[in-house]
Amino acid sequence: MIDPPEPALPSALGPSGATEPALLPVPSGLGRLLVLAVVFVCAACGLVYELELVALATYLVGDSVTQASVVLSVMVFAMGIGALLAKRLRCRAAAGFGAVETLLALVGGGSAMALYACFAWFGQSRSALVGFSLAIGVLIGAEVPLLMTLIQRVRRQDAGCAVADLFAADYVGALVGGLAFPFLLLPRLGQLTGALVTGGVNAAAGGALVLWLFRRDLSTRSRWLLLLANVLVLALLATGAVLASSFERAARRAVYGATVRVAVQTGIQEVVMTGGTGDGARAGRGRKGSGRPLELYLDGRLRVSADNEFRYHEALVHPAMAGGPHGRVLVLGGGDGLAVREILRYRAVRSVTVVELDPGVLQLARTDPGLSNLNHHSLSDPRVHTVAADAFDWLRAQGRSRGCGRGRECGRSRERKRPYDVVLADLPDPGITASTKLYSQEFYGLAARVLAPRGRLAVHAGAPSQRPRSYWTVEATMRSVGLATVPYRVPGRRVDFSGDPDRAVDLAGPGGPPAALGPGDEAEGPTAGRTRFWGFVLAARRPPRLDLAPDAPPLASVTRAGLRADERGAAADRIRSVLPSTLMHPRY
């Protein structure tokens, strides 16, 4: 006996290419509203995926402008490819949309975890970033043609009106997703869990639309396959959310080692501290600690290593303390308290103001036993006043109305607005996009306004050998505001870390190969051929002299003869005809 053939499923497109009406469990008006609601949700999820890729790539790779350009350009290109590929699915729009949303929820929701895994265990994530941008873009691009077909099947209307409604819901959803990512998902859930939750919402919305509203468009087999796929994806995303904390700890150990003591997200950056137990916190200045030296990472970049930080901070602070009074000192950045430690070694210092962006770093420098021992509890000294603020905005505020009435608060305001004898810019590398404005012509103009007539400004200007044009751009930018400059460099120690630390310097790690050196990297003495440099610039209204103050304390790494050699070494590699960097035309 021959079984009769099953009746053909309704196709989204009729023989003439016209869209056939769908058999819905609700009135067409309500059905159309539900489709637009799903468009809204899918648009919000899609933008969260984009922002999550940009944010994670900036954290893992650095240079936010480049990463945002790569992610967005690749994703928009891929959306065009996805729209073209979706043409083949229009005849089975419901099943095609269900499959696209299920796959998008899995890929987009798991992208943050996969990228972090590539970075932690394989040391790089650029290829994975491009791959996920391409995959997510193709899937997002396929949504609109399929949703356009589905909304026309609910109720036939003019194509222009349908497109207007569809894109209105899409753009409003993108607005909500764009605001939800920085203000809700990232601070509340973090990057990993936030992406996983977004994937779950995406899968639930797409599955509900297809498996309920358009269920009559699906064969029994397709219905069960989509249901099982959605359940599996939701289960995987839920499992990832449950295990996110354990995964993050394992990945952090792979990146930073097994001695992570502190790992916090402050709202501004991720702060990780390793080592620093026992005598390890006090390593440096010729001492050998029994434990692993303390290391402080901000957003994955090494900022402090206890075994050599004294070289950096002595070179930044002590040349600026020479050549005039140093009773009032301003530190821009330097929330770790290590530059302040060096400043307080001078008895003539009466007040120190520290302007640090991240209050979490200031709190850590005061309360963490390892870091507070390393900075000699400098931030608790009564002469030190700390301000949690953006250095650029704080300097602008100092130049505003100096007129004031009477009273205690006015007296304090006048005291803060008195010029400073020494200004130290202990800031992240100029190559980091977020720091670009802190190395601009406008910033140095503001800094010069708070300098006393004989005041000195010392700046950490990056790595002169690895990124020479960036280093000399800092120097040219300082000269462009009328300051006379003296560039100099000091040798440091190579950091064996895949995150490309901003204070990139140094000697090969134990058992590791020597670092590849560029021209001018070689140092004199026993470390010849193995040393890289930190770069600094000392500036003042009159040509400053690179020297040490008569009341300078005993130093472990800086000498007058060494400073003269450091000045000659930097001058020998000068790049001329470098233009200054401005807010509107950054050149780093």
C-alpha positions as CSV (number, residue, x, y, z in Angstrom):
1,M,0.0,0.0,0.0
2,I,1.3,3.4,-0.9
3,D,1.0,6.1,1.7
4,P,-0.5,9.4,0.4
5,P,2.0,12.2,0.2
6,E,2.1,14.7,3.1
7,P,0.5,18.1,2.2
8,A,3.1,20.7,1.2
9,L,4.0,23.2,3.8
10,P,3.0,26.8,3.0
11,S,5.9,28.6,1.5
12,A,6.7,32.2,2.4
13,L,6.7,33.0,-1.3
14,G,4.0,31.9,-3.8
15,P,4.8,30.8,-7.3
16,S,4.7,34.4,-8.6
17,G,7.0,35.5,-5.8
18,A,4.3,37.3,-3.9
19,T,4.2,36.9,-0.1
20,E,1.4,34.6,1.1
21,P,-0.4,35.3,4.3
22,A,0.6,33.2,7.3
23,L,-1.9,31.3,9.6
24,L,-1.3,32.9,13.0
25,P,-2.7,32.0,16.4
26,V,-3.4,35.7,17.1
27,P,-5.0,38.5,15.1
28,S,-2.8,40.0,12.4
29,G,-2.5,43.4,14.2
30,L,-1.1,41.7,17.3
31,G,1.0,39.4,15.3
32,R,2.6,42.3,13.5
33,L,3.3,44.0,16.8
34,L,5.0,40.8,18.1
35,V,7.2,40.7,15.1
36,L,8.3,44.3,15.6
37,A,9.0,43.5,19.3
38,V,11.3,40.7,18.2
39,V,13.0,43.1,15.8
40,F,13.5,45.4,18.7
41,V,15.1,42.7,20.9
42,C,17.3,41.3,18.1
43,A,18.6,44.8,17.3
44,A,19.4,45.4,20.9
45,C,21.3,42.1,21.2
46,G,23.1,42.7,18.0
47,L,24.5,46.0,19.1
48,V,25.5,44.5,22.5
49,Y,27.5,41.9,20.6
50,E,29.3,44.7,18.6
51,L,30.1,46.8,21.7
52,E,31.2,43.7,23.6
53,L,33.7,42.8,20.9
54,V,35.0,46.4,20.7
55,A,35.4,46.6,24.5
56,L,37.0,43.3,24.9
57,A,39.4,43.8,22.0
58,T,40.4,47.2,23.5
59,Y,41.1,45.6,26.8
60,L,43.0,42.5,25.4
61,V,44.8,44.1,22.4
62,G,44.8,47.9,23.2
63,D,44.3,50.9,20.9
64,S,40.6,51.4,21.0
65,V,40.4,53.4,17.8
66,T,42.0,50.6,15.8
67,Q,40.0,47.8,17.4
68,A,36.7,49.7,17.0
69,S,37.5,50.4,13.3
70,V,38.4,46.7,12.7
71,V,35.3,45.3,14.4
72,L,32.8,47.7,12.9
73,S,34.1,47.7,9.4
74,V,34.4,43.9,9.3
75,M,30.9,43.5,10.8
76,V,29.2,45.9,8.4
77,F,30.9,44.2,5.5
78,A,29.7,40.9,6.8
79,M,26.2,42.2,7.2
80,G,26.0,42.8,3.5
81,I,27.1,39.2,2.8
82,G,24.5,37.9,5.3
83,A,21.8,39.9,3.6
84,L,22.7,38.4,0.2
85,L,22.8,34.9,1.6
86,A,19.4,35.3,3.3
87,K,17.8,35.6,-0.2
88,R,18.1,31.8,-0.4
89,L,16.1,31.4,2.8
90,R,13.1,33.6,2.0
91,C,11.1,30.7,0.8
92,R,11.4,29.2,4.3
93,A,11.7,32.4,6.2
94,A,10.4,31.1,9.5
95,A,12.7,28.1,9.7
96,G,15.6,30.2,8.3
97,F,15.1,33.0,10.9
98,G,14.8,30.4,13.7
99,A,18.1,28.8,12.7
100,V,19.9,32.2,12.3
101,E,18.8,33.4,15.7
102,T,19.8,30.1,17.4
103,L,23.3,30.3,15.8
104,L,23.6,34.0,16.5
105,A,22.8,33.5,20.2
106,L,25.5,30.8,20.5
107,V,28.2,32.7,18.6
108,G,27.4,36.1,20.0
109,G,26.8,34.9,23.6
110,G,30.0,32.8,23.7
111,S,32.2,35.3,21.8
112,A,33.6,37.1,25.0
113,M,34.5,33.8,26.6
114,A,36.1,32.5,23.5
115,L,38.1,35.6,22.9
116,Y,39.3,35.7,26.5
117,A,40.3,32.0,26.3
118,C,42.4,32.7,23.1
119,F,44.1,35.6,24.9
120,A,44.8,33.7,28.1
121,W,45.9,30.3,26.8
122,F,47.3,31.2,23.3
123,G,48.6,34.7,23.9
124,Q,46.7,36.4,21.1
125,S,43.1,37.1,20.1
126,R,43.3,39.2,16.9
127,S,42.4,36.4,14.6
128,A,39.5,35.3,16.8
129,L,38.3,38.9,16.9
130,V,38.1,39.1,13.1
131,G,36.5,35.7,12.9
132,F,33.8,36.5,15.4
133,S,33.1,39.9,13.9
134,L,32.7,38.3,10.5
135,A,30.4,35.5,11.8
136,I,28.2,37.8,13.9
137,G,28.0,40.3,11.1
138,V,26.8,37.6,8.6
139,L,24.1,36.4,11.0
140,I,22.9,39.9,11.9
141,G,22.8,40.8,8.2
142,A,20.6,37.8,7.5
143,E,18.0,39.0,10.0
144,V,16.5,41.9,8.2
145,P,15.5,40.2,4.9
146,L,13.9,37.3,6.8
147,L,12.1,39.6,9.2
148,M,10.9,41.7,6.2
149,T,9.4,38.5,4.7
150,L,7.8,37.5,7.9
151,I,6.2,40.9,8.7
152,Q,4.7,40.9,5.1
153,R,3.3,37.5,5.7
154,V,1.4,38.7,8.8
155,R,-0.3,41.5,6.9
156,R,0.4,42.6,3.4
157,Q,1.3,46.3,3.2
158,D,3.2,48.8,1.1
159,A,6.9,47.9,1.0
160,G,7.9,51.4,2.0
161,C,5.7,51.4,5.1
162,A,6.9,47.9,6.1
163,V,10.6,49.0,5.7
164,A,9.9,52.1,7.8
165,D,8.3,50.1,10.6
166,L,11.0,47.5,10.6
167,F,13.9,49.9,10.7
168,A,12.2,52.1,13.3
169,A,12.0,49.1,15.6
170,D,15.5,48.1,14.7
171,Y,17.0,51.6,15.5
172,V,15.1,52.0,18.8
173,G,16.3,48.5,19.8
174,A,19.9,49.5,18.9
175,L,19.5,52.6,21.1
176,V,18.4,50.5,24.0
177,G,21.2,47.9,23.5
178,G,23.8,50.7,23.2
179,L,22.7,52.2,26.5
180,A,22.2,48.9,28.3
181,F,25.8,47.7,27.6
182,P,27.8,50.4,29.5
183,F,25.2,51.3,32.1
184,L,23.7,47.9,33.0
185,L,25.3,44.8,31.5
186,L,29.0,45.8,31.9
187,P,28.9,47.2,35.5
188,R,26.3,44.7,36.8
189,L,27.3,41.4,35.0
190,G,30.7,42.0,33.5
191,Q,31.7,41.2,29.9
192,L,31.5,37.4,30.1
193,T,28.2,37.0,31.9
194,G,26.7,40.0,30.1
195,A,27.4,38.5,26.7
196,L,26.0,35.1,27.8
197,V,22.8,36.7,29.1
198,T,22.4,38.7,25.9
199,G,22.7,35.4,23.9
200,G,20.0,33.8,26.1
201,V,17.6,36.7,25.5
202,N,18.4,36.5,21.8
203,A,17.6,32.8,21.6
204,A,14.5,33.1,23.6
205,A,13.0,35.9,21.5
206,G,13.8,34.3,18.2
207,G,12.6,30.9,19.3
208,A,9.3,32.2,20.7
209,L,8.6,34.1,17.4
210,V,9.2,31.1,15.2
211,L,8.0,28.2,17.4
212,W,4.8,29.9,18.5
213,L,3.7,32.6,16.2
214,F,4.9,31.0,12.9
215,R,4.7,27.4,14.1
216,R,2.3,26.4,11.2
217,D,5.0,27.3,8.7
218,L,7.2,24.6,10.1
219,S,7.2,20.9,9.5
220,T,7.0,18.6,12.5
221,R,10.7,17.7,12.0
222,S,11.8,21.4,11.6
223,R,9.8,22.3,14.7
224,W,11.5,19.7,16.9
225,L,14.9,20.4,15.5
226,L,14.6,24.1,16.2
227,L,13.2,23.4,19.7
228,L,16.1,21.0,20.5
229,A,18.6,23.5,19.1
230,N,17.2,26.4,21.2
231,V,17.1,24.3,24.4
232,L,20.7,23.1,23.8
233,V,21.9,26.7,23.2
234,L,20.1,28.0,26.2
235,A,21.6,25.2,28.3
236,L,25.1,26.0,27.0
237,L,24.7,29.7,27.7
238,A,23.3,29.0,31.2
239,T,26.2,26.7,32.0
240,G,28.6,29.3,30.8
241,A,27.0,31.9,33.0
242,V,27.2,29.6,36.0
243,L,30.9,28.7,35.3
244,A,31.9,32.3,34.3
245,S,33.6,33.1,37.6
246,S,35.6,29.8,37.6
247,F,36.5,30.3,34.0
248,E,37.7,33.9,34.7
249,R,39.8,32.8,37.6
250,A,41.4,30.0,35.5
251,A,42.1,32.5,32.7
252,R,43.5,35.0,35.1
253,R,45.9,32.4,36.5
254,A,46.9,31.6,32.9
255,V,47.7,35.2,32.2
256,Y,49.1,36.5,35.5
257,G,50.3,33.3,37.1
258,A,49.1,31.5,40.2
259,T,49.9,34.3,42.7
260,V,46.9,36.6,42.0
261,R,45.9,38.2,45.3
262,V,43.6,41.0,44.1
263,A,41.3,41.1,41.1
264,V,38.7,43.8,41.0
265,Q,36.7,45.8,38.4
266,T,36.7,49.3,39.8
267,G,34.2,50.7,37.3
268,I,37.0,52.4,35.4
269,Q,39.4,49.5,34.8
270,E,40.3,46.0,35.9
271,V,42.9,46.0,38.7
272,V,45.0,42.8,39.3
273,M,47.7,42.4,41.8
274,T,50.1,39.4,42.0
275,G,52.8,38.5,44.5
276,G,53.8,40.9,47.2
277,T,53.5,38.4,50.0
278,G,56.2,38.2,52.6
279,D,59.4,40.0,51.6
280,G,58.3,40.0,47.9
281,A,56.6,43.4,48.3
282,R,59.9,45.0,49.4
283,A,62.1,43.7,46.6
284,G,64.1,46.3,44.8
285,R,66.8,48.9,45.7
286,G,69.2,46.0,45.9
287,R,67.1,43.8,48.2
288,K,66.1,40.3,47.5
289,G,62.7,39.3,48.6
290,S,61.9,35.7,49.6
291,G,58.5,35.8,47.8
292,R,57.4,36.7,44.3
293,P,57.7,40.5,43.8
294,L,54.5,42.5,43.8
295,E,53.2,43.3,40.3
296,L,50.2,45.6,39.6
297,Y,48.3,45.3,36.3
298,L,45.7,47.9,35.1
299,D,43.5,46.6,32.3
300,G,46.0,43.9,31.6
301,R,49.1,46.2,31.3
302,L,51.9,45.9,33.9
303,R,52.2,49.3,35.7
304,V,54.3,48.3,38.8
305,S,56.8,45.6,39.3
306,A,58.4,45.7,42.8
307,D,61.8,44.4,41.6
308,N,62.5,47.4,39.4
309,E,59.9,50.1,40.0
310,F,62.4,52.2,41.9
311,R,64.4,52.8,38.7
312,Y,61.3,54.3,37.0
313,H,60.2,56.4,40.0
314,E,63.7,57.7,40.9
315,A,64.2,58.8,37.3
316,L,60.8,60.5,37.1
317,V,60.9,62.3,40.4
318,H,64.4,63.3,41.4
319,P,65.6,65.3,38.3
320,A,62.4,67.4,38.6
321,M,63.1,68.2,42.3
322,A,66.4,69.9,41.3
323,G,66.8,73.4,39.9
324,G,64.6,75.3,42.3
325,P,62.1,75.1,45.2
326,H,60.1,71.9,45.6
327,G,57.8,72.7,48.5
328,R,54.6,72.2,46.5
329,V,54.3,69.2,44.2
330,L,51.5,68.0,41.9
331,V,51.3,64.4,40.8
332,L,49.0,63.7,37.8
333,G,48.3,60.0,37.9
334,G,50.5,58.0,40.3
335,G,47.7,56.6,42.3
336,D,49.9,53.7,43.4
337,G,51.7,56.1,45.8
338,L,55.2,55.2,44.6
339,A,56.1,58.6,43.1
340,V,54.8,60.2,46.3
341,R,57.1,57.9,48.3
342,E,60.1,59.4,46.4
343,I,58.8,63.0,46.8
344,L,58.4,62.7,50.6
345,R,62.1,61.8,51.0
346,Y,62.7,65.6,50.7
347,R,62.3,67.5,54.0
348,A,61.5,70.7,52.1
349,V,58.3,69.2,50.7
350,R,55.3,70.9,52.4
351,S,52.3,69.6,50.3
352,V,51.7,67.0,47.6
353,T,48.5,66.8,45.6
354,V,47.8,63.5,43.8
355,V,45.2,63.6,41.0
356,E,44.2,60.0,40.1
357,L,41.4,59.0,37.9
358,D,40.5,55.7,39.6
359,P,39.6,55.9,43.3
360,G,39.9,52.2,43.5
361,V,43.6,52.4,42.9
362,L,44.0,55.1,45.6
363,Q,42.1,52.8,48.0
364,L,44.3,49.9,47.1
365,A,47.5,51.9,47.6
366,R,46.3,52.8,51.1
367,T,44.9,49.5,52.3
368,D,46.7,46.6,50.5
369,P,49.5,45.4,52.8
370,G,51.9,44.7,49.9
371,L,51.4,47.9,48.0
372,S,51.2,50.1,51.0
373,N,54.5,48.6,52.3
374,L,56.1,49.2,48.9
375,N,55.0,52.9,48.8
376,H,55.9,53.3,52.5
377,H,52.3,54.3,53.4
378,S,52.9,57.6,51.5
379,L,49.3,58.3,50.8
380,S,48.5,58.4,54.5
381,D,51.1,61.2,55.1
382,P,49.3,64.4,56.3
383,R,51.1,66.4,53.7
384,V,49.4,64.4,50.9
385,H,46.0,65.4,49.5
386,T,44.4,63.0,47.0
387,V,41.8,63.8,44.4
388,A,39.8,61.2,42.4
389,A,39.4,63.1,39.1
390,D,40.4,63.1,35.4
391,A,43.7,65.0,35.3
392,F,42.7,67.0,32.2
393,D,39.4,68.2,33.7
394,W,41.1,68.9,37.1
395,L,43.7,71.2,35.4
396,R,41.0,73.0,33.5
397,A,39.1,73.7,36.8
398,Q,42.3,75.2,38.3
399,G,42.3,77.8,35.6
400,R,38.7,78.9,36.1
401,S,37.6,81.9,38.2
402,R,40.2,82.6,40.8
403,G,38.0,85.1,42.5
404,C,36.6,84.0,45.9
405,G,34.8,85.4,48.9
406,R,35.8,84.8,52.5
407,G,35.8,81.7,54.6
408,R,37.5,78.5,55.3
409,E,36.5,76.9,52.0
410,C,37.7,79.9,50.1
411,G,41.1,79.7,51.9
412,R,41.4,76.0,50.9
413,S,40.5,76.8,47.3
414,R,43.2,79.6,47.1
415,E,45.7,77.2,48.6
416,R,44.9,74.5,46.0
417,K,45.2,77.1,43.2
418,R,48.6,78.4,44.2
419,P,51.2,77.5,41.6
420,Y,53.2,74.3,42.0
421,D,57.0,74.1,42.2
422,V,57.0,70.6,40.6
423,V,54.5,68.8,38.4
424,L,54.9,65.1,37.7
425,A,52.9,63.4,35.0
426,D,53.0,59.7,36.0
427,L,50.5,58.6,33.4
428,P,49.9,55.5,31.1
429,D,51.8,55.3,27.8
430,P,50.8,57.8,25.1
431,G,50.2,55.0,22.7
432,I,47.1,53.9,24.7
433,T,44.1,55.7,23.0
434,A,42.5,56.7,26.3
435,S,45.6,58.5,27.4
436,T,46.1,60.5,24.2
437,K,44.5,63.7,25.5
438,L,46.9,63.6,28.5
439,Y,49.8,64.0,26.1
440,S,48.2,66.8,24.0
441,Q,49.1,70.4,23.4
442,E,46.1,71.5,25.3
443,F,47.0,69.3,28.3
444,Y,50.5,70.7,28.5
445,G,49.2,74.2,28.2
446,L,47.0,73.6,31.2
447,A,49.9,72.0,33.1
448,A,52.1,75.0,32.3
449,R,49.5,77.4,33.8
450,V,49.8,75.8,37.3
451,L,53.6,75.9,37.3
452,A,55.4,78.4,39.4
453,P,57.8,80.7,37.5
454,R,60.8,78.4,38.3
455,G,58.7,75.3,38.3
456,R,59.6,72.1,36.5
457,L,57.4,69.5,34.7
458,A,58.5,65.9,34.3
459,V,56.6,63.5,32.1
460,H,56.8,59.8,31.4
461,A,56.8,59.8,27.6
462,G,56.8,56.1,26.7
463,A,59.5,53.9,25.2
464,P,62.0,55.9,23.1
465,S,63.5,52.9,21.3
466,Q,60.4,50.8,20.7
467,R,58.1,53.7,19.7
468,P,60.5,56.6,19.0
469,R,58.1,58.8,17.0
470,S,55.6,58.7,19.8
471,Y,58.3,59.6,22.3
472,W,59.6,62.6,20.3
473,T,56.0,63.7,19.6
474,V,55.6,64.1,23.4
475,E,58.7,66.2,23.5
476,A,57.6,68.3,20.5
477,T,54.2,68.8,22.0
478,M,55.7,70.1,25.3
479,R,57.9,72.5,23.3
480,S,54.9,73.8,21.4
481,V,53.4,75.4,24.5
482,G,56.5,77.4,25.2
483,L,58.4,75.1,27.5
484,A,62.1,74.3,27.2
485,T,62.7,70.6,27.3
486,V,65.4,68.0,28.2
487,P,64.6,64.5,27.0
488,Y,66.3,61.6,28.8
489,R,66.0,57.8,29.0
490,V,66.9,55.2,31.7
491,P,67.3,51.5,31.4
492,G,64.7,49.1,32.8
493,R,63.8,45.4,32.8
494,R,61.9,43.5,30.1
495,V,58.4,42.3,31.2
496,D,57.5,38.8,30.0
497,F,53.8,39.4,29.5
498,S,51.6,39.0,26.4
499,G,49.5,42.0,27.1
500,D,52.2,44.4,25.8
501,P,52.7,46.5,29.0
502,D,52.7,50.2,28.5
503,R,55.9,50.6,30.4
504,A,57.5,48.3,27.9
505,V,61.2,47.8,28.7
506,D,63.8,45.5,29.6
507,L,65.8,42.3,30.1
508,A,64.7,38.9,29.0
509,G,63.0,36.8,31.6
510,P,64.7,33.9,33.3
511,G,65.5,31.3,30.8
512,G,63.8,33.4,28.0
513,P,65.5,34.6,24.8
514,P,66.8,38.1,24.8
515,A,64.4,40.7,23.6
516,A,64.7,41.9,20.0
517,L,66.3,45.4,20.2
518,G,65.9,48.3,17.9
519,P,68.5,51.0,17.1
520,G,69.7,52.7,20.3
521,D,68.4,50.0,22.6
522,E,71.8,48.8,23.6
523,A,73.0,50.0,27.0
524,E,76.6,50.3,28.3
525,G,78.1,48.0,30.9
526,P,77.2,44.4,31.8
527,T,73.7,44.7,30.4
528,A,74.9,45.8,27.0
529,G,72.8,44.4,24.2
530,R,70.0,43.4,26.5
531,T,68.5,46.6,27.8
532,R,65.5,48.7,26.7
533,F,64.5,52.1,28.1
534,W,61.9,54.2,29.8
535,G,61.7,57.7,28.3
536,F,61.1,60.9,30.2
537,V,61.1,64.6,29.3
538,L,61.9,67.4,31.8
539,A,60.5,70.8,31.0
540,A,60.5,74.3,32.4
541,R,60.0,77.9,31.2
542,R,63.8,78.3,31.1
543,P,66.1,75.6,29.8
544,P,66.3,73.1,32.7
545,R,69.4,71.3,33.7
546,L,69.3,67.5,34.3
547,D,70.7,67.2,37.8
548,L,70.0,66.2,41.3
549,A,69.0,68.6,44.1
550,P,71.6,69.4,46.8
551,D,69.2,67.8,49.4
552,A,68.5,64.7,47.3
553,P,68.4,61.5,49.4
554,P,70.7,58.5,48.6
555,L,69.5,56.9,45.4
556,A,69.9,53.4,44.1
557,S,69.8,53.9,40.4
558,V,70.1,57.6,39.5
559,T,73.4,59.5,39.6
560,R,74.5,62.9,38.2
561,A,76.9,61.2,35.7
562,G,74.2,58.7,34.8
563,L,71.7,61.4,34.1
564,R,74.2,63.1,31.7
565,A,74.7,59.8,29.9
566,D,70.9,59.4,29.8
567,E,70.5,62.8,28.2
568,R,73.2,62.1,25.6
569,G,71.7,58.7,24.8
570,A,68.3,60.2,24.1
571,A,69.6,63.2,22.1
572,A,71.6,60.8,19.8
573,D,68.4,59.3,18.6
574,R,66.3,62.5,18.2
575,I,63.8,62.5,15.4
576,R,63.4,66.0,14.0
577,S,60.5,67.7,12.2
578,V,58.0,66.0,14.5
579,L,54.6,67.8,14.8
580,P,52.9,68.3,18.1
581,S,49.8,66.3,19.1
582,T,46.4,68.1,19.7
583,L,43.0,67.0,20.8
584,M,41.7,67.4,17.2
585,H,44.8,65.8,15.6
586,P,46.3,63.2,17.8
587,R,49.6,61.9,16.5
588,Y,50.4,59.0,18.8
